[in-house]
């Protein structure tokens, strides 16, 4: 029997719902809402806590990079997570405010996200 593709395996884990802590959060970021170039995973050990571990992966096309998804799954497995929470869309620019561009400004490399709600994808 063929081994399940990593992206599909991650999606299945997220669909199981809350199963307790530790919890992994998975977020996709990209220059537009159609192309992801970054995935960030945070491991939260208990309710209301900040992530204890965080890791970032980059690729020209994260959504189709099974190698990245395999590494994400391995990271989640090693953290012994019980729950995976994953947004159903790309939720913003891959660049970091205050690091890649000034705080309070829009990313000059990702004009698509300027004035856009990251959760709905609509212009504000």
N, CA, C and O atoms as a GROMACS GRO file, in nm:
protein
  496
    1UNK      N    1   0.084  -0.119   0.000
    1UNK     CA    2   0.000   0.000   0.000
    1UNK      C    3   0.088   0.125   0.000
    1UNK      O    4   0.189   0.130   0.071
    2UNK      N    5   0.051   0.224  -0.079
    2UNK     CA    6   0.128   0.348  -0.086
    2UNK      C    7   0.111   0.431   0.039
    2UNK      O    8   0.004   0.436   0.099
    3UNK      N    9   0.218   0.497   0.077
    3UNK     CA   10   0.212   0.587   0.193
    3UNK      C   11   0.135   0.713   0.155
    3UNK      O   12   0.151   0.766   0.045
    4UNK      N   13   0.052   0.760   0.245
    4UNK     CA   14  -0.029   0.880   0.221
    4UNK      C   15   0.060   1.003   0.201
    4UNK      O   16   0.163   1.016   0.267
    5UNK      N   17   0.022   1.091   0.111
    5UNK     CA   18   0.096   1.213   0.085
    5UNK      C   19   0.097   1.300   0.211
    5UNK      O   20  -0.006   1.311   0.279
    6UNK      N   21   0.211   1.362   0.244
    6UNK     CA   22   0.221   1.443   0.367
    6UNK      C   23   0.118   1.555   0.378
    6UNK      O   24   0.065   1.579   0.486
    7UNK      N   25   0.090   1.623   0.268
    7UNK     CA   26  -0.008   1.733   0.274
    7UNK      C   27  -0.146   1.680   0.313
    7UNK      O   28  -0.215   1.740   0.395
    8UNK      N   29  -0.185   1.568   0.254
    8UNK     CA   30  -0.315   1.508   0.286
    8UNK      C   31  -0.317   1.459   0.431
    8UNK      O   32  -0.418   1.474   0.500
    9UNK      N   33  -0.207   1.401   0.476
    9UNK     CA   34  -0.198   1.352   0.614
    9UNK      C   35  -0.213   1.467   0.714
    9UNK      O   36  -0.281   1.453   0.816
   10UNK      N   37  -0.151   1.582   0.685
   10UNK     CA   38  -0.162   1.698   0.773
   10UNK      C   39  -0.306   1.749   0.776
   10UNK      O   40  -0.358   1.782   0.882
   11UNK      N   41  -0.368   1.756   0.660
   11UNK     CA   42  -0.507   1.801   0.652
   11UNK      C   43  -0.600   1.709   0.733
   11UNK      O   44  -0.690   1.757   0.801
   12UNK      N   45  -0.577   1.580   0.726
   12UNK     CA   46  -0.658   1.484   0.803
   12UNK      C   47  -0.642   1.506   0.953
   12UNK      O   48  -0.739   1.499   1.027
   13UNK      N   49  -0.519   1.533   0.997
   13UNK     CA   50  -0.495   1.558   1.139
   13UNK      C   51  -0.573   1.682   1.185
   13UNK      O   52  -0.631   1.682   1.293
   14UNK      N   53  -0.574   1.786   1.101
   14UNK     CA   54  -0.644   1.909   1.136
   14UNK      C   55  -0.796   1.887   1.142
   14UNK      O   56  -0.863   1.950   1.224
   15UNK      N   57  -0.848   1.801   1.059
   15UNK     CA   58  -0.993   1.777   1.055
   15UNK      C   59  -1.044   1.697   1.174
   15UNK      O   60  -1.165   1.688   1.195
   16UNK      N   61  -0.955   1.639   1.252
   16UNK     CA   62  -0.997   1.559   1.368
   16UNK      C   63  -1.050   1.644   1.482
   16UNK      O   64  -1.116   1.593   1.572
   17UNK      N   65  -1.020   1.775   1.478
   17UNK     CA   66  -1.068   1.863   1.583
   17UNK      C   67  -0.981   1.858   1.707
   17UNK      O   68  -0.875   1.796   1.708
   18UNK      N   69  -1.028   1.926   1.810
   18UNK     CA   70  -0.949   1.937   1.933
   18UNK      C   71  -0.943   1.803   2.005
   18UNK      O   72  -1.045   1.740   2.032
   19UNK      N   73  -0.820   1.760   2.035
   19UNK     CA   74  -0.797   1.632   2.102
   19UNK      C   75  -0.709   1.649   2.225
   19UNK      O   76  -0.663   1.551   2.284
   20UNK      N   77  -0.685   1.775   2.264
   20UNK     CA   78  -0.603   1.802   2.381
   20UNK      C   79  -0.471   1.869   2.344
   20UNK      O   80  -0.443   1.896   2.228
   21UNK      N   81  -0.392   1.895   2.446
   21UNK     CA   82  -0.262   1.958   2.431
   21UNK      C   83  -0.152   1.853   2.446
   21UNK      O   84  -0.172   1.751   2.513
   22UNK      N   85  -0.039   1.878   2.386
   22UNK     CA   86   0.007   1.992   2.308
   22UNK      C   87  -0.070   2.005   2.175
   22UNK      O   88  -0.123   1.908   2.120
   23UNK      N   89  -0.074   2.128   2.128
   23UNK     CA   90  -0.147   2.165   2.008
   23UNK      C   91  -0.050   2.228   1.909
   23UNK      O   92   0.036   2.306   1.949
   24UNK      N   93  -0.063   2.193   1.782
   24UNK     CA   94   0.020   2.255   1.677
   24UNK      C   95  -0.067   2.349   1.595
   24UNK      O   96  -0.175   2.311   1.551
   25UNK      N   97  -0.021   2.471   1.575
   25UNK     CA   98  -0.088   2.565   1.486
   25UNK      C   99  -0.009   2.569   1.356
   25UNK      O  100   0.114   2.577   1.358
   26UNK      N  101  -0.078   2.563   1.244
   26UNK     CA  102  -0.014   2.564   1.113
   26UNK      C  103  -0.072   2.681   1.034
   26UNK      O  104  -0.193   2.690   1.017
   27UNK      N  105   0.014   2.770   0.986
   27UNK     CA  106  -0.032   2.886   0.910
   27UNK      C  107   0.049   2.901   0.782
   27UNK      O  108   0.171   2.888   0.781
   28UNK      N  109  -0.022   2.929   0.674
   28UNK     CA  110   0.041   2.953   0.544
   28UNK      C  111   0.043   3.102   0.514
   28UNK      O  112  -0.052   3.174   0.544
   29UNK      N  113   0.153   3.148   0.454
   29UNK     CA  114   0.170   3.288   0.418
   29UNK      C  115   0.222   3.296   0.275
   29UNK      O  116   0.297   3.209   0.231
   30UNK      N  117   0.183   3.400   0.204
   30UNK     CA  118   0.230   3.417   0.068
   30UNK      C  119   0.208   3.558   0.017
   30UNK      O  120   0.140   3.638   0.082
   31UNK      N  121   0.266   3.589  -0.098
   31UNK     CA  122   0.252   3.723  -0.155
   31UNK      C  123   0.109   3.756  -0.198
   31UNK      O  124   0.073   3.873  -0.209
   32UNK      N  125   0.028   3.652  -0.224
   32UNK     CA  126  -0.114   3.669  -0.256
   32UNK      C  127  -0.192   3.558  -0.184
   32UNK      O  128  -0.133   3.476  -0.114
   33UNK      N  129  -0.322   3.557  -0.202
   33UNK     CA  130  -0.403   3.452  -0.140
   33UNK      C  131  -0.405   3.324  -0.224
   33UNK      O  132  -0.478   3.230  -0.190
   34UNK      N  133  -0.328   3.320  -0.330
   34UNK     CA  134  -0.325   3.203  -0.420
   34UNK      C  135  -0.192   3.127  -0.416
   34UNK      O  136  -0.186   3.013  -0.460
   35UNK      N  137  -0.087   3.189  -0.362
   35UNK     CA  138   0.045   3.125  -0.363
   35UNK      C  139   0.112   3.139  -0.226
   35UNK      O  140   0.139   3.250  -0.180
   36UNK      N  141   0.137   3.026  -0.163
   36UNK     CA  142   0.205   3.026  -0.032
   36UNK      C  143   0.354   3.001  -0.053
   36UNK      O  144   0.395   2.914  -0.130
   37UNK      N  145   0.435   3.080   0.018
   37UNK     CA  146   0.580   3.065   0.012
   37UNK      C  147   0.640   3.038   0.149
   37UNK      O  148   0.761   3.019   0.162
   38UNK      N  149   0.555   3.037   0.251
   38UNK     CA  150   0.602   3.018   0.389
   38UNK      C  151   0.496   2.944   0.468
   38UNK      O  152   0.376   2.970   0.454
   39UNK      N  153   0.540   2.852   0.552
   39UNK     CA  154   0.451   2.787   0.648
   39UNK      C  155   0.517   2.799   0.785
   39UNK      O  156   0.638   2.780   0.800
   40UNK      N  157   0.435   2.831   0.885
   40UNK     CA  158   0.484   2.847   1.022
   40UNK      C  159   0.405   2.753   1.112
   40UNK      O  160   0.282   2.749   1.106
   41UNK      N  161   0.477   2.679   1.195
   41UNK     CA  162   0.414   2.588   1.289
   41UNK      C  163   0.457   2.628   1.430
   41UNK      O  164   0.576   2.643   1.458
   42UNK      N  165   0.358   2.645   1.517
   42UNK     CA  166   0.385   2.673   1.657
   42UNK      C  167   0.330   2.560   1.743
   42UNK      O  168   0.225   2.504   1.713
   43UNK      N  169   0.402   2.527   1.848
   43UNK     CA  170   0.358   2.421   1.940
   43UNK      C  171   0.317   2.487   2.072
   43UNK      O  172   0.399   2.550   2.139
   44UNK      N  173   0.190   2.472   2.107
   44UNK     CA  174   0.133   2.529   2.229
   44UNK      C  175   0.110   2.415   2.327
   44UNK      O  176   0.043   2.317   2.295
   45UNK      N  177   0.166   2.428   2.446
   45UNK     CA  178   0.160   2.319   2.543
   45UNK      C  179   0.035   2.317   2.630
   45UNK      O  180  -0.008   2.211   2.676
   46UNK      N  181  -0.024   2.435   2.651
   46UNK     CA  182  -0.144   2.440   2.735
   46UNK      C  183  -0.230   2.560   2.697
   46UNK      O  184  -0.184   2.652   2.630
   47UNK      N  185  -0.355   2.557   2.740
   47UNK     CA  186  -0.451   2.662   2.708
   47UNK      C  187  -0.399   2.799   2.751
   47UNK      O  188  -0.340   2.813   2.858
   48UNK      N  189  -0.420   2.899   2.668
   48UNK     CA  190  -0.383   3.039   2.690
   48UNK      C  191  -0.231   3.063   2.692
   48UNK      O  192  -0.188   3.173   2.728
   49UNK      N  193  -0.153   2.966   2.654
   49UNK     CA  194  -0.007   2.982   2.653
   49UNK      C  195   0.042   3.026   2.515
   49UNK      O  196  -0.023   2.999   2.414
   50UNK      N  197   0.156   3.092   2.513
   50UNK     CA  198   0.223   3.124   2.388
   50UNK      C  199   0.293   2.998   2.338
   50UNK      O  200   0.320   2.907   2.416
   51UNK      N  201   0.322   2.992   2.208
   51UNK     CA  202   0.393   2.874   2.157
   51UNK      C  203   0.530   2.857   2.225
   51UNK      O  204   0.605   2.953   2.242
   52UNK      N  205   0.561   2.734   2.262
   52UNK     CA  206   0.690   2.701   2.323
   52UNK      C  207   0.796   2.681   2.215
   52UNK      O  208   0.913   2.713   2.234
   53UNK      N  209   0.752   2.627   2.102
   53UNK     CA  210   0.841   2.604   1.988
   53UNK      C  211   0.775   2.664   1.865
   53UNK      O  212   0.653   2.664   1.853
   54UNK      N  213   0.858   2.714   1.775
   54UNK     CA  214   0.806   2.765   1.649
   54UNK      C  215   0.910   2.737   1.541
   54UNK      O  216   1.030   2.752   1.563
   55UNK      N  217   0.860   2.696   1.426
   55UNK     CA  218   0.950   2.670   1.315
   55UNK      C  219   0.888   2.721   1.186
   55UNK      O  220   0.766   2.718   1.170
   56UNK      N  221   0.973   2.769   1.095
   56UNK     CA  222   0.928   2.824   0.967
   56UNK      C  223   0.994   2.748   0.853
   56UNK      O  224   1.110   2.710   0.860
   57UNK      N  225   0.917   2.728   0.746
   57UNK     CA  226   0.968   2.668   0.624
   57UNK      C  227   0.936   2.761   0.509
   57UNK      O  228   0.832   2.828   0.509
   58UNK      N  229   1.025   2.765   0.411
   58UNK     CA  230   1.008   2.850   0.293
   58UNK      C  231   1.024   2.766   0.167
   58UNK      O  232   1.103   2.671   0.163
   59UNK      N  233   0.948   2.801   0.065
   59UNK     CA  234   0.956   2.733  -0.064
   59UNK      C  235   0.892   2.824  -0.168
   59UNK      O  236   0.810   2.910  -0.134
   60UNK      N  237   0.929   2.806  -0.293
   60UNK     CA  238   0.866   2.884  -0.400
   60UNK      C  239   0.717   2.854  -0.412
   60UNK      O  240   0.639   2.937  -0.458
   61UNK      N  241   0.677   2.734  -0.370
   61UNK     CA  242   0.537   2.692  -0.376
   61UNK      C  243   0.510   2.592  -0.264
   61UNK      O  244   0.503   2.472  -0.288
   62UNK      N  245   0.496   2.642  -0.143
   62UNK     CA  246   0.477   2.558  -0.024
   62UNK      C  247   0.360   2.462  -0.041
   62UNK      O  248   0.369   2.346   0.000
   63UNK      N  249   0.252   2.508  -0.100
   63UNK     CA  250   0.131   2.426  -0.107
   63UNK      C  251   0.149   2.299  -0.190
   63UNK      O  252   0.074   2.203  -0.173
   64UNK      N  253   0.248   2.296  -0.277
   64UNK     CA  254   0.274   2.178  -0.358
   64UNK      C  255   0.410   2.114  -0.327
   64UNK      O  256   0.458   2.032  -0.405
   65UNK      N  257   0.470   2.151  -0.217
   65UNK     CA  258   0.601   2.100  -0.180
   65UNK      C  259   0.584   1.990  -0.074
   65UNK      O  260   0.580   2.018   0.046
   66UNK      N  261   0.574   1.867  -0.119
   66UNK     CA  262   0.552   1.755  -0.026
   66UNK      C  263   0.668   1.738   0.072
   66UNK      O  264   0.649   1.688   0.182
   67UNK      N  265   0.789   1.780   0.032
   67UNK     CA  266   0.904   1.774   0.123
   67UNK      C  267   0.884   1.864   0.244
   67UNK      O  268   0.916   1.825   0.356
   68UNK      N  269   0.832   1.983   0.221
   68UNK     CA  270   0.803   2.075   0.332
   68UNK      C  271   0.697   2.013   0.423
   68UNK      O  272   0.712   2.013   0.546
   69UNK      N  273   0.591   1.960   0.364
   69UNK     CA  274   0.484   1.899   0.446
   69UNK      C  275   0.537   1.780   0.525
   69UNK      O  276   0.495   1.758   0.639
   70UNK      N  277   0.629   1.702   0.466
   70UNK     CA  278   0.688   1.588   0.539
   70UNK      C  279   0.766   1.639   0.660
   70UNK      O  280   0.759   1.580   0.768
   71UNK      N  281   0.840   1.749   0.644
   71UNK     CA  282   0.915   1.807   0.756
   71UNK      C  283   0.820   1.864   0.862
   71UNK      O  284   0.846   1.851   0.982
   72UNK      N  285   0.712   1.925   0.819
   72UNK     CA  286   0.612   1.978   0.912
   72UNK      C  287   0.554   1.863   0.995
   72UNK      O  288   0.544   1.872   1.117
   73UNK      N  289   0.515   1.755   0.927
   73UNK     CA  290   0.460   1.639   0.998
   73UNK      C  291   0.560   1.582   1.098
   73UNK      O  292   0.522   1.545   1.210
   74UNK      N  293   0.686   1.574   1.060
   74UNK     CA  294   0.790   1.522   1.150
   74UNK      C  295   0.805   1.613   1.273
   74UNK      O  296   0.818   1.564   1.385
   75UNK      N  297   0.804   1.745   1.251
   75UNK     CA  298   0.814   1.841   1.361
   75UNK      C  299   0.696   1.824   1.458
   75UNK      O  300   0.715   1.822   1.580
   76UNK      N  301   0.576   1.811   1.403
   76UNK     CA  302   0.455   1.792   1.484
   76UNK      C  303   0.461   1.660   1.560
   76UNK      O  304   0.427   1.654   1.678
   77UNK      N  305   0.504   1.556   1.492
   77UNK     CA  306   0.517   1.424   1.557
   77UNK      C  307   0.618   1.430   1.672
   77UNK      O  308   0.591   1.378   1.781
   78UNK      N  309   0.734   1.491   1.649
   78UNK     CA  310   0.837   1.499   1.752
   78UNK      C  311   0.792   1.579   1.873
   78UNK      O  312   0.840   1.557   1.984
   79UNK      N  313   0.700   1.672   1.852
   79UNK     CA  314   0.647   1.752   1.964
   79UNK      C  315   0.535   1.678   2.038
   79UNK      O  316   0.481   1.729   2.136
   80UNK      N  317   0.501   1.560   1.990
   80UNK     CA  318   0.397   1.476   2.051
   80UNK      C  319   0.263   1.550   2.065
   80UNK      O  320   0.196   1.540   2.167
   81UNK      N  321   0.228   1.622   1.959
   81UNK     CA  322   0.102   1.697   1.962
   81UNK      C  323  -0.018   1.603   1.954
   81UNK      O  324  -0.012   1.496   1.894
   82UNK      N  325  -0.126   1.647   2.015
   82UNK     CA  326  -0.252   1.573   2.011
   82UNK      C  327  -0.351   1.639   1.915
   82UNK      O  328  -0.441   1.574   1.863
   83UNK      N  329  -0.333   1.770   1.892
   83UNK     CA  330  -0.426   1.847   1.810
   83UNK      C  331  -0.348   1.929   1.707
   83UNK      O  332  -0.242   1.983   1.737
   84UNK      N  333  -0.403   1.937   1.586
   84UNK     CA  334  -0.347   2.024   1.482
   84UNK      C  335  -0.456   2.122   1.441
   84UNK      O  336  -0.567   2.082   1.406
   85UNK      N  337  -0.424   2.250   1.446
   85UNK     CA  338  -0.515   2.355   1.405
   85UNK      C  339  -0.454   2.423   1.284
   85UNK      O  340  -0.338   2.463   1.286
   86UNK      N  341  -0.533   2.436   1.177
   86UNK     CA  342  -0.479   2.488   1.052
   86UNK      C  343  -0.582   2.577   0.984
   86UNK      O  344  -0.697   2.537   0.966
   87UNK      N  345  -0.542   2.697   0.948
   87UNK     CA  346  -0.632   2.787   0.874
   87UNK      C  347  -0.661   2.724   0.738
   87UNK      O  348  -0.579   2.651   0.683
   88UNK      N  349  -0.778   2.753   0.684
   88UNK     CA  350  -0.817   2.695   0.555
   88UNK      C  351  -0.775   2.780   0.436
   88UNK      O  352  -0.820   2.758   0.323
   89UNK      N  353  -0.688   2.879   0.463
   89UNK     CA  354  -0.643   2.967   0.355
   89UNK      C  355  -0.508   3.028   0.391
   89UNK      O  356  -0.461   3.015   0.504
   90UNK      N  357  -0.449   3.093   0.294
   90UNK     CA  358  -0.327   3.170   0.317
   90UNK      C  359  -0.370   3.294   0.396
   90UNK      O  360  -0.465   3.362   0.357
   91UNK      N  361  -0.301   3.323   0.507
   91UNK     CA  362  -0.351   3.427   0.596
   91UNK      C  363  -0.267   3.554   0.600
   91UNK      O  364  -0.284   3.636   0.691
   92UNK      N  365  -0.179   3.572   0.505
   92UNK     CA  366  -0.106   3.698   0.503
   92UNK      C  367   0.026   3.689   0.430
   92UNK      O  368   0.064   3.586   0.374
   93UNK      N  369   0.093   3.801   0.434
   93UNK     CA  370   0.223   3.822   0.370
   93UNK      C  371   0.331   3.739   0.442
   93UNK      O  372   0.327   3.727   0.565
   94UNK      N  373   0.426   3.682   0.368
   94UNK     CA  374   0.531   3.603   0.432
   94UNK      C  375   0.640   3.686   0.500
   94UNK      O  376   0.724   3.633   0.572
   95UNK      N  377   0.637   3.816   0.477
   95UNK     CA  378   0.737   3.904   0.538
   95UNK      C  379   0.690   3.950   0.675
   95UNK      O  380   0.570   3.958   0.700
   96UNK      N  381   0.784   3.980   0.763
   96UNK     CA  382   0.748   4.012   0.901
   96UNK      C  383   0.761   4.161   0.930
   96UNK      O  384   0.866   4.222   0.910
   97UNK      N  385   0.650   4.217   0.980
   97UNK     CA  386   0.646   4.357   1.018
   97UNK      C  387   0.749   4.384   1.127
   97UNK      O  388   0.759   4.309   1.224
   98UNK      N  389   0.825   4.490   1.111
   98UNK     CA  390   0.927   4.526   1.208
   98UNK      C  391   1.060   4.456   1.184
   98UNK      O  392   1.162   4.493   1.242
   99UNK      N  393   1.059   4.357   1.097
   99UNK     CA  394   1.182   4.287   1.060
   99UNK      C  395   1.214   4.310   0.913
   99UNK      O  396   1.322   4.356   0.879
  100UNK      N  397   1.118   4.277   0.827
  100UNK     CA  398   1.137   4.292   0.683
  100UNK      C  399   1.091   4.428   0.630
  100UNK      O  400   1.133   4.471   0.522
  101UNK      N  401   1.006   4.496   0.705
  101UNK     CA  402   0.959   4.630   0.670
  101UNK      C  403   0.916   4.698   0.798
  101UNK      O  404   0.890   4.630   0.898
  102UNK      N  405   0.907   4.832   0.799
  102UNK     CA  406   0.879   4.906   0.924
  102UNK      C  407   0.743   4.873   0.985
  102UNK      O  408   0.645   4.848   0.915
  103UNK      N  409   0.738   4.874   1.118
  103UNK     CA  410   0.612   4.855   1.191
  103UNK      C  411   0.511   4.962   1.149
  103UNK      O  412   0.547   5.079   1.132
  104UNK      N  413   0.388   4.921   1.131
  104UNK     CA  414   0.281   5.014   1.095
  104UNK      C  415   0.269   5.038   0.946
  104UNK      O  416   0.173   5.099   0.901
  105UNK      N  417   0.365   4.990   0.868
  105UNK     CA  418   0.363   5.008   0.722
  105UNK      C  419   0.310   4.881   0.656
  105UNK      O  420   0.299   4.776   0.720
  106UNK      N  421   0.276   4.892   0.529
  106UNK     CA  422   0.239   4.775   0.451
  106UNK      C  423   0.366   4.720   0.386
  106UNK      O  424   0.460   4.794   0.359
  107UNK      N  425   0.368   4.592   0.364
  107UNK     CA  426   0.484   4.529   0.301
  107UNK      C  427   0.497   4.579   0.157
  107UNK      O  428   0.403   4.567   0.078
  108UNK      N  429   0.612   4.635   0.122
  108UNK     CA  430   0.630   4.685  -0.014
  108UNK      C  431   0.642   4.572  -0.117
  108UNK      O  432   0.625   4.595  -0.236
  109UNK      N  433   0.670   4.451  -0.072
  109UNK     CA  434   0.686   4.338  -0.164
  109UNK      C  435   0.556   4.262  -0.188
  109UNK      O  436   0.548   4.180  -0.279
  110UNK      N  437   0.455   4.289  -0.107
  110UNK     CA  438   0.328   4.216  -0.118
  110UNK      C  439   0.209   4.312  -0.120
  110UNK      O  440   0.130   4.314  -0.025
  111UNK      N  441   0.195   4.391  -0.225
  111UNK     CA  442   0.086   4.489  -0.230
  111UNK      C  443  -0.053   4.427  -0.223
  111UNK      O  444  -0.149   4.495  -0.185
  112UNK      N  445  -0.066   4.301  -0.258
  112UNK     CA  446  -0.196   4.233  -0.251
  112UNK      C  447  -0.258   4.245  -0.112
  112UNK      O  448  -0.379   4.264  -0.100
  113UNK      N  449  -0.176   4.234  -0.006
  113UNK     CA  450  -0.228   4.232   0.132
  113UNK      C  451  -0.257   4.370   0.190
  113UNK      O  452  -0.316   4.379   0.298
  114UNK      N  453  -0.217   4.476   0.123
  114UNK     CA  454  -0.241   4.611   0.176
  114UNK      C  455  -0.390   4.637   0.191
  114UNK      O  456  -0.465   4.629   0.094
  115UNK      N  457  -0.432   4.667   0.312
  115UNK     CA  458  -0.573   4.699   0.340
  115UNK      C  459  -0.666   4.579   0.333
  115UNK      O  460  -0.788   4.596   0.323
  116UNK      N  461  -0.612   4.459   0.338
  116UNK     CA  462  -0.693   4.338   0.324
  116UNK      C  463  -0.703   4.265   0.458
  116UNK      O  464  -0.604   4.253   0.530
  117UNK      N  465  -0.822   4.217   0.490
  117UNK     CA  466  -0.842   4.137   0.611
  117UNK      C  467  -0.783   3.998   0.588
  117UNK      O  468  -0.822   3.928   0.495
  118UNK      N  469  -0.689   3.959   0.672
  118UNK     CA  470  -0.620   3.832   0.651
  118UNK      C  471  -0.709   3.710   0.668
  118UNK      O  472  -0.678   3.604   0.614
  119UNK      N  473  -0.818   3.723   0.742
  119UNK     CA  474  -0.906   3.607   0.767
  119UNK      C  475  -1.013   3.591   0.663
  119UNK      O  476  -1.051   3.478   0.630
  120UNK      N  477  -1.063   3.701   0.608
  120UNK     CA  478  -1.168   3.690   0.506
  120UNK      C  479  -1.111   3.705   0.365
  120UNK      O  480  -1.171   3.657   0.268
  121UNK      N  481  -0.995   3.770   0.353
  121UNK     CA  482  -0.935   3.795   0.223
  121UNK      C  483  -0.993   3.916   0.153
  121UNK      O  484  -0.952   3.950   0.041
  122UNK      N  485  -1.089   3.984   0.218
  122UNK     CA  486  -1.154   4.100   0.156
  122UNK      C  487  -1.084   4.230   0.194
  122UNK      O  488  -1.024   4.242   0.301
  123UNK      N  489  -1.092   4.326   0.103
  123UNK     CA  490  -1.039   4.461   0.130
  123UNK      C  491  -1.123   4.524   0.239
  123UNK      O  492  -1.245   4.511   0.240
  124UNK      N  493  -1.056   4.594   0.330
  124UNK     CA  494  -1.126   4.659   0.442
  124UNK      C  495  -1.180   4.794   0.401
  124UNK      O  496  -1.242   4.862   0.483
   0.00000   0.00000   0.00000
